[in-house]
Amino acid sequence: MPQHARGILALLVVTLVWGTTFPAMKDMTDSLSANWIVVSRFAIAGVLLSPFLWRARWRDLHYGFLAGGLLFFCYLAQVEGLSLTSSNRNAFICGLNVLVVPLLGIAMGRWPDRRIVLALLLAVAGLFALCWEGSFSWSRGDWLALTAAFLFGLYIKVMEQFSRKVERLMTLTVAQIWTVALFAGLWILLREVPRGVIDVPHDAADYYTYIWTELVAFKWNVLYLGLVATAAIISLQTWGQRHATANEAAVIYAFEPGAAAIFGYVWLGEVMGPMQLVGAALLISGMIVSQWNTPERPTTALVPE
């Protein structure tokens, strides 16, 4: 099999695995906060990939820290939204990140070409159909997912620049992973650990006992997200994108929400009605149209959600 075909196959596997992360995280949101899910996933991946930080240059670490800070808020909005809506709906709305860059261009007064206009029309029609439940339904969870899509779009744009400036791409990646884990841990300490005048020791002990119990209960989800969906898939993605163009990768990644919907049905029993299926098809079409035959970009700008 030619290397190019192997690269395409690798990216298809990457997309399928990404699709599983939505139901895997959704399964945990009733018991654990978004930050505990994020910190456990990224800490495991960070430990596994830490050897890539050996003899890291400060310049690469600096860019990794900046990108990781933005990536943390991407995941915070995504997982918080996931706790308030279905995994397939969250996945399709988050997938709109590919349209953020042309939308930013419109906001700055640059009218896009016909391909982008068509992609935006398909996306808007798809979003309307996806959220149609007898009447148009839009919740706080959907707003958070849309915020995540916007932040992921900004992140991709930032990574286009940073990936050109660093010497070692894996140093940039691992620095991001540890930054996300660090930010999530600090957020937990500042916002989630129980506080009080008298009962702090007792409440804190009960709190950590509860968290540990839930992490153990969802140990397979946590290990899968950390070891497979983050650490292993980053390596496979990097290899695959070396043997495929960035535009091919972007089109393949557009099918991630579809994979999430399939696994949401298998894993959680989530069912999409006829209108939701039409909306999903329109959204995927819009994502593909927006990416096909675009000017070539650095492959490292395409980073997993």
C-alpha positions as CSV (number, residue, x, y, z in Angstrom):
1,M,0.0,0.0,0.0
2,P,1.5,3.4,-0.9
3,Q,2.5,5.8,1.9
4,H,-0.1,8.3,0.8
5,A,-2.9,5.7,1.1
6,R,-1.6,4.6,4.5
7,G,-1.6,8.2,5.6
8,I,-5.3,8.6,4.6
9,L,-6.1,5.4,6.4
10,A,-4.3,6.6,9.5
11,L,-6.3,9.9,9.5
12,L,-9.6,7.9,9.1
13,V,-8.7,6.0,12.2
14,V,-7.9,9.2,14.0
15,T,-11.3,10.6,13.0
16,L,-13.1,7.5,14.2
17,V,-11.3,7.6,17.6
18,W,-12.1,11.3,18.0
19,G,-15.7,10.4,17.4
20,T,-15.6,8.1,20.4
21,T,-14.4,10.9,22.8
22,F,-17.8,12.6,22.8
23,P,-19.8,9.7,24.2
24,A,-16.9,8.6,26.4
25,M,-16.8,12.1,28.1
26,K,-20.6,12.4,28.1
27,D,-20.8,9.1,30.0
28,M,-18.8,10.8,32.8
29,T,-20.5,14.3,33.0
30,D,-23.2,13.3,35.4
31,S,-20.6,12.3,38.0
32,L,-17.5,14.5,37.3
33,S,-17.1,18.1,36.4
34,A,-15.6,19.2,33.1
35,N,-12.3,20.1,34.7
36,W,-11.8,16.7,36.4
37,I,-12.5,15.0,33.0
38,V,-10.0,17.3,31.3
39,V,-7.3,17.1,34.0
40,S,-7.4,13.3,34.2
41,R,-7.3,12.9,30.5
42,F,-4.5,15.3,29.8
43,A,-2.4,14.4,32.8
44,I,-2.2,10.8,31.7
45,A,-1.3,11.8,28.1
46,G,1.3,14.2,29.5
47,V,3.0,11.6,31.6
48,L,3.2,9.2,28.6
49,L,4.5,11.8,26.2
50,S,6.9,13.6,28.7
51,P,10.1,12.1,27.1
52,F,9.5,14.4,24.2
53,L,10.3,17.3,26.6
54,W,13.9,16.1,26.9
55,R,16.2,18.9,26.1
56,A,13.3,21.1,25.0
57,R,14.0,24.6,23.9
58,W,12.4,27.5,25.9
59,R,11.0,28.9,22.6
60,D,9.1,25.8,21.9
61,L,7.8,25.5,25.5
62,H,6.8,29.2,25.4
63,Y,4.6,28.7,22.3
64,G,3.2,25.5,23.8
65,F,2.2,27.3,27.0
66,L,0.4,30.0,25.0
67,A,-1.4,27.6,22.8
68,G,-2.2,25.3,25.7
69,G,-3.9,28.2,27.6
70,L,-6.3,28.7,24.7
71,L,-6.8,25.0,24.3
72,F,-7.9,24.7,27.9
73,F,-10.8,27.1,27.4
74,C,-11.7,25.2,24.2
75,Y,-12.1,22.0,26.2
76,L,-13.7,23.7,29.2
77,A,-16.5,25.1,26.9
78,Q,-16.8,21.8,25.0
79,V,-17.1,19.5,28.0
80,E,-19.3,21.9,30.0
81,G,-21.6,22.1,27.0
82,L,-21.5,18.3,26.7
83,S,-23.0,18.0,30.2
84,L,-26.0,20.0,29.1
85,T,-26.8,18.5,25.7
86,S,-26.5,15.2,23.7
87,S,-23.0,14.1,22.6
88,N,-23.9,14.0,18.9
89,R,-25.4,17.5,19.0
90,N,-22.4,18.8,20.8
91,A,-20.1,17.2,18.2
92,F,-21.8,18.7,15.2
93,I,-21.9,22.2,16.7
94,C,-18.2,22.0,17.7
95,G,-17.4,20.8,14.2
96,L,-18.3,24.3,13.0
97,N,-14.8,25.4,14.0
98,V,-13.7,25.0,10.4
99,L,-15.9,28.0,9.5
100,V,-14.5,30.3,12.1
101,V,-11.7,31.7,10.0
102,P,-13.8,32.7,7.0
103,L,-16.4,34.2,9.5
104,L,-13.6,36.3,11.0
105,G,-12.7,37.5,7.5
106,I,-16.3,38.6,7.0
107,A,-16.3,40.5,10.3
108,M,-13.1,42.3,9.1
109,G,-14.8,43.3,5.9
110,R,-13.4,40.7,3.5
111,W,-16.2,39.1,1.6
112,P,-15.5,35.4,1.0
113,D,-15.6,33.5,-2.3
114,R,-18.6,31.5,-3.4
115,R,-17.3,28.3,-1.9
116,I,-17.3,29.7,1.6
117,V,-20.7,31.4,1.1
118,L,-22.1,28.0,0.1
119,A,-20.5,26.3,3.0
120,L,-21.9,28.9,5.4
121,L,-25.4,28.5,4.0
122,L,-25.2,24.7,4.3
123,A,-23.9,25.0,7.9
124,V,-26.7,27.5,8.9
125,A,-29.4,25.3,7.3
126,G,-27.8,22.2,8.9
127,L,-27.7,23.8,12.3
128,F,-31.3,24.8,12.1
129,A,-32.4,21.3,11.1
130,L,-30.2,19.7,13.8
131,C,-31.9,21.9,16.5
132,W,-35.4,21.5,15.2
133,E,-37.6,19.6,17.6
134,G,-41.1,20.7,16.5
135,S,-39.8,24.2,17.0
136,F,-36.3,25.6,17.0
137,S,-34.6,24.6,20.3
138,W,-31.4,26.2,21.5
139,S,-30.0,25.7,25.0
140,R,-27.1,26.9,27.2
141,G,-25.3,23.7,26.3
142,D,-25.6,24.6,22.6
143,W,-24.2,28.1,23.3
144,L,-21.2,26.5,25.1
145,A,-20.7,24.1,22.2
146,L,-20.8,27.1,19.8
147,T,-18.3,29.0,22.0
148,A,-16.1,25.9,21.9
149,A,-16.3,25.9,18.1
150,F,-15.3,29.5,17.9
151,L,-12.3,28.9,20.3
152,F,-11.2,25.8,18.4
153,G,-11.2,27.9,15.2
154,L,-9.0,30.5,16.9
155,Y,-6.8,27.8,18.2
156,I,-6.3,26.3,14.7
157,K,-5.4,29.8,13.4
158,V,-2.9,30.3,16.3
159,M,-1.4,26.9,15.6
160,E,-0.8,27.8,12.0
161,Q,1.5,30.5,13.2
162,F,3.2,28.6,16.1
163,S,3.8,25.5,14.1
164,R,6.0,27.5,11.8
165,K,8.1,29.0,14.6
166,V,9.0,26.0,16.7
167,E,11.9,23.6,16.1
168,R,10.3,20.4,17.6
169,L,6.6,19.9,17.0
170,M,6.2,17.2,19.7
171,T,7.7,19.6,22.3
172,L,5.0,22.1,21.3
173,T,2.3,19.4,21.5
174,V,3.4,18.0,24.9
175,A,3.8,21.5,26.4
176,Q,0.2,22.2,25.4
177,I,-1.0,19.0,27.0
178,W,0.7,19.7,30.3
179,T,-0.6,23.3,30.2
180,V,-4.2,22.2,29.7
181,A,-3.8,19.7,32.7
182,L,-2.2,22.5,34.8
183,F,-4.9,25.0,34.0
184,A,-7.7,22.5,34.7
185,G,-6.0,21.6,38.1
186,L,-5.8,25.3,39.1
187,W,-9.4,25.9,38.0
188,I,-10.4,23.0,40.3
189,L,-8.5,24.4,43.3
190,L,-9.9,27.9,42.8
191,R,-13.5,27.1,41.9
192,E,-14.5,23.6,42.9
193,V,-12.8,22.4,46.1
194,P,-15.2,23.0,49.0
195,R,-14.4,25.9,51.3
196,G,-15.8,27.0,54.7
197,V,-14.7,28.4,58.1
198,I,-15.2,25.2,60.1
199,D,-15.8,22.2,57.8
200,V,-13.0,22.7,55.3
201,P,-10.9,19.6,56.3
202,H,-14.0,17.3,56.6
203,D,-15.6,18.7,53.4
204,A,-12.3,18.5,51.4
205,A,-11.7,14.9,52.5
206,D,-15.2,13.9,51.5
207,Y,-14.8,15.8,48.2
208,Y,-11.6,14.0,47.2
209,T,-13.0,10.7,48.3
210,Y,-16.0,11.2,46.1
211,I,-13.7,12.2,43.1
212,W,-11.4,9.3,43.5
213,T,-14.4,6.9,43.7
214,E,-15.9,8.3,40.5
215,L,-12.5,8.2,38.7
216,V,-12.1,4.6,39.7
217,A,-15.7,3.9,38.5
218,F,-14.9,5.4,35.1
219,K,-11.3,4.2,35.0
220,W,-11.7,2.6,31.5
221,N,-13.1,5.9,30.1
222,V,-10.3,7.9,31.7
223,L,-7.6,5.5,30.5
224,Y,-9.0,5.3,27.0
225,L,-9.3,9.1,26.8
226,G,-5.7,9.6,28.1
227,L,-3.8,6.8,26.6
228,V,-5.6,6.1,23.3
229,A,-7.7,9.2,22.3
230,T,-5.0,11.7,23.3
231,A,-1.4,10.3,23.5
232,A,-1.6,7.5,20.9
233,I,-3.8,9.4,18.5
234,I,-1.6,12.5,18.5
235,S,1.3,10.3,17.3
236,L,-0.8,8.6,14.7
237,Q,-2.2,11.9,13.5
238,T,1.3,13.4,13.2
239,W,2.4,10.4,11.1
240,G,-0.7,10.4,9.0
241,Q,-0.5,14.2,8.2
242,R,3.1,13.7,6.9
243,H,1.7,11.5,4.1
244,A,-1.4,13.4,3.2
245,T,-2.1,17.0,2.4
246,A,-3.6,19.4,5.0
247,N,-6.7,19.8,2.9
248,E,-7.3,16.1,2.6
249,A,-6.9,15.9,6.4
250,A,-9.4,18.7,7.0
251,V,-12.0,17.0,4.8
252,I,-11.5,13.7,6.6
253,Y,-11.8,15.4,10.0
254,A,-15.1,16.9,8.9
255,F,-16.6,13.4,9.4
256,E,-15.7,13.5,13.1
257,P,-19.3,14.6,14.2
258,G,-20.7,11.7,12.1
259,A,-18.5,9.3,13.9
260,A,-19.6,10.8,17.2
261,A,-23.2,10.3,16.3
262,I,-22.6,6.7,15.5
263,F,-20.8,6.0,18.7
264,G,-23.3,8.1,20.6
265,Y,-26.0,5.7,19.4
266,V,-23.9,2.5,20.2
267,W,-22.5,3.8,23.5
268,L,-25.3,5.9,25.0
269,G,-28.3,4.9,22.9
270,E,-28.7,8.5,21.6
271,V,-31.0,8.5,18.6
272,M,-31.2,11.2,15.9
273,G,-34.6,11.9,14.3
274,P,-35.1,12.5,10.5
275,M,-34.6,16.3,10.8
276,Q,-31.5,15.8,12.9
277,L,-30.1,13.5,10.3
278,V,-30.8,16.0,7.5
279,G,-29.1,18.7,9.6
280,A,-26.1,16.5,10.3
281,A,-25.7,15.8,6.5
282,L,-25.9,19.5,5.7
283,L,-23.4,20.4,8.4
284,I,-20.9,17.8,7.2
285,S,-21.4,19.0,3.6
286,G,-20.7,22.6,4.7
287,M,-17.5,21.5,6.5
288,I,-16.3,19.6,3.4
289,V,-17.1,22.5,1.0
290,S,-15.3,25.0,3.2
291,Q,-12.1,23.0,3.2
292,W,-11.9,21.6,-0.3
293,N,-9.4,23.2,-2.6
294,T,-8.4,25.8,0.0
295,P,-4.8,27.2,-0.1
296,E,-2.4,24.8,1.5
297,R,-1.7,25.3,5.2
298,P,0.8,23.7,7.6
299,T,-0.4,20.2,8.5
300,T,0.4,20.8,12.1
301,A,-2.3,23.5,12.2
302,L,-4.8,20.7,12.3
303,V,-4.9,19.6,15.8
304,P,-7.4,17.2,17.4
305,E,-10.4,18.4,19.4
